[in-house]
Amino acid sequence: MLISHNWLTTYYKNPEILPSPKEIEELFTMHAFEVDSFEQKTDDFIYDLKVLPDRGPYAHGLRYVALELALLIPELIIDENIRFD
């Protein structure tokens, strides 16, 4: 699943506290998803996440990836206008 870093930042009220894209890639790799590839495209970074079967029932959307990241970085505040249902 391809995830844009710029798109991911739109899910938070305080995206300025996000670590660097490389650090986010490491967080995903160590705690949530396998990262098949990570590359820079012009002014954006693209994560290619492999969703494993144990996360398959809920992790096939960008907003759930954003939620996973917020769980890994407790200081992140998810925008209440984003629905998780």
C-alpha positions as CSV (number, residue, x, y, z in Angstrom):
1,M,0.0,0.0,0.0
2,L,1.5,3.3,-1.1
3,I,1.3,6.1,1.5
4,S,2.3,9.7,0.8
5,H,4.0,11.5,3.7
6,N,2.3,14.8,2.8
7,W,-1.1,13.2,2.7
8,L,-0.4,11.5,6.1
9,T,0.3,14.9,7.7
10,T,-3.2,16.1,6.9
11,Y,-4.6,13.8,9.5
12,Y,-3.1,15.6,12.5
13,K,-3.7,18.9,14.2
14,N,0.0,19.3,15.0
15,P,1.9,17.8,12.1
16,E,4.9,20.0,12.9
17,I,5.9,17.6,15.7
18,L,6.2,14.6,13.3
19,P,9.7,13.2,13.2
20,S,11.5,13.1,9.9
21,P,10.1,10.8,7.2
22,K,13.1,8.4,7.7
23,E,12.3,8.2,11.4
24,I,8.7,7.5,10.6
25,E,9.8,4.7,8.2
26,E,11.8,3.2,11.1
27,L,8.8,3.5,13.4
28,F,6.6,1.7,11.0
29,T,9.2,-1.0,10.4
30,M,9.9,-1.7,14.1
31,H,6.3,-1.3,15.4
32,A,3.5,-1.5,12.9
33,F,4.1,-2.5,9.3
34,E,6.8,-3.9,7.0
35,V,8.1,-1.1,4.8
36,D,8.8,-2.6,1.3
37,S,10.3,0.6,0.0
38,F,10.8,4.3,1.0
39,E,11.6,6.9,-1.6
40,Q,11.5,10.6,-2.2
41,K,9.4,12.0,-5.1
42,T,9.9,15.7,-5.7
43,D,8.7,17.3,-2.4
44,D,7.1,14.2,-0.9
45,F,8.1,10.9,0.5
46,I,6.4,7.7,-0.4
47,Y,6.1,4.7,2.0
48,D,5.3,1.3,0.4
49,L,3.8,-0.6,3.4
50,K,3.2,-4.3,3.4
51,V,0.0,-4.9,5.5
52,L,0.5,-8.2,7.2
53,P,-2.5,-10.6,7.8
54,D,-2.8,-9.8,11.5
55,R,-3.4,-6.1,10.6
56,G,-5.4,-6.8,7.4
57,P,-8.9,-6.4,8.9
58,Y,-8.4,-2.8,9.7
59,A,-5.2,-1.4,8.2
60,H,-6.1,-1.1,4.5
61,G,-6.8,2.7,4.6
62,L,-4.7,5.8,5.1
63,R,-6.6,7.0,8.1
64,Y,-5.8,3.7,9.9
65,V,-2.2,4.1,9.1
66,A,-2.4,7.6,10.5
67,L,-4.0,6.2,13.6
68,E,-1.2,3.6,14.0
69,L,1.3,6.4,13.8
70,A,-0.6,8.4,16.4
71,L,-0.4,5.4,18.7
72,L,3.3,5.3,18.3
73,I,3.7,9.0,18.9
74,P,1.3,9.9,21.7
75,E,1.9,13.7,21.3
76,L,0.2,13.6,17.9
77,I,-3.3,14.9,18.0
78,I,-5.7,13.5,15.4
79,D,-7.9,16.0,13.7
80,E,-11.4,15.4,15.1
81,N,-12.9,16.1,11.6
82,I,-11.4,12.8,10.4
83,R,-13.7,9.9,10.9
84,F,-12.5,6.5,12.0
85,D,-15.7,4.4,11.5
